[in-house]
Amino acid sequence: MISLPRLVLSLAATLALTAAVQAAPPLKIGYSDWPGWVAWEIAIEKGMFEQAGVDVEFEWFDYVASMEAFAAGQLDAVAMTNGDTLVTGATGARGVMVLINDYSNGNDMVIAKPGINSVKELKGKKVGVEIGFVSHLLLLNALEKNGLKESEVELVNVPTNETPQVLASGQVDAIVAWQPNSGQALKLVPGATRIYSSADEPGLIYDVLAVAPTSLATRRDDWKKVLQVWYRAIAYLQAPATRADAIKIMAARVGIAPDAYAEFIDGTKILTLEEALPLMRKADGFRSLYGSSKIADAFNVDNKVYDKAQKIETYIDASLMESL
């Protein structure tokens, strides 16, 4: 038989725990227009977070604005590339990469005007690119693979969302952009050609969820649930019976027809847990988040995005993925 004092204490403890849970604010996550991040919309629309018992609030941004909001402490986590996670950490606020959503598999492109059909033909030409960002890194990789130095082309600093119009205007001979901007450029300039893409170097650009260290430390169980929900959403996207509905949800978020949006998804290697886990291991080269981030770090320092090389291992935590 339970004594009255113990019963009162037990009820008080339960009420206190319930109040604490109820008092916890929602996890705020910033995301933007990239297929590997728009896939979060599936989980939002299907109520998967509620089913998992985790309170999450997603906020839609332009990409750079999402990084700025995270750096300002307005978000618990943000969807970024691995290279930009280092930029934010070195210049604003550190984020810990706990999840690889995908790697770009063709959506990031070098697109040339009619008459230019290879990267080698860019020698002496003007290339519109957002200098210091991931598109710049893609261009450098393309040049290196084709025996060219950065000094052998003329870089014109252009915001990525303006690259289609700049190519169409004739101000540059080629641009570097990601979807939907790359696709817009191909449609806007008849005869324009994709001469290099992220499919030529898988792992050059990883897209991740970066979490503020304090939030990760204090709410690990909630973040584990977020990751579990992510893989539920990806299963929904990949299952033949539900794929069309998933694409419809994603396409509606960005205002694009589902058929057209399916092409964007095909240019993005959205990863299952089994595919992503090996990429979280410490190794050199692009087939590792660590190795890819190390290359991005060198690029950032060389281009004076920040001054000192970062300790890559402090930006990666595979433990939550490993626990699933």
Secondary structure, DSSP 8 states (H G I E B T S, - for coil): ---HHHHHHHHHHHHHHHHHHHHS--EEEEE-SSHHHHTHHHHHHTTHHHHHT--EEEEE--HHHHHHHHHTT--SEEEEEHHHHHHHHHHT---EEEEEEEEESSSSEEEE-TT--SGGGGTT-EEEE-TTSHHHHHHHHHHHHTT--GGGSEEEE--GGGHHHHHHHTS-SEEEE-TTHHHHHHHHSTT-EEEEEGGGSTTSSEEEEEE-HHHHHH-HHHHHHHHHHHHHHHHHHHSTTTHHHHHHHHHHHHT--HHHHHHHHHTEEE--HHHHGGGGS--SSTTSHHHHHHHHHHHHHHTTSSSS---GGGGB--HHHHH-
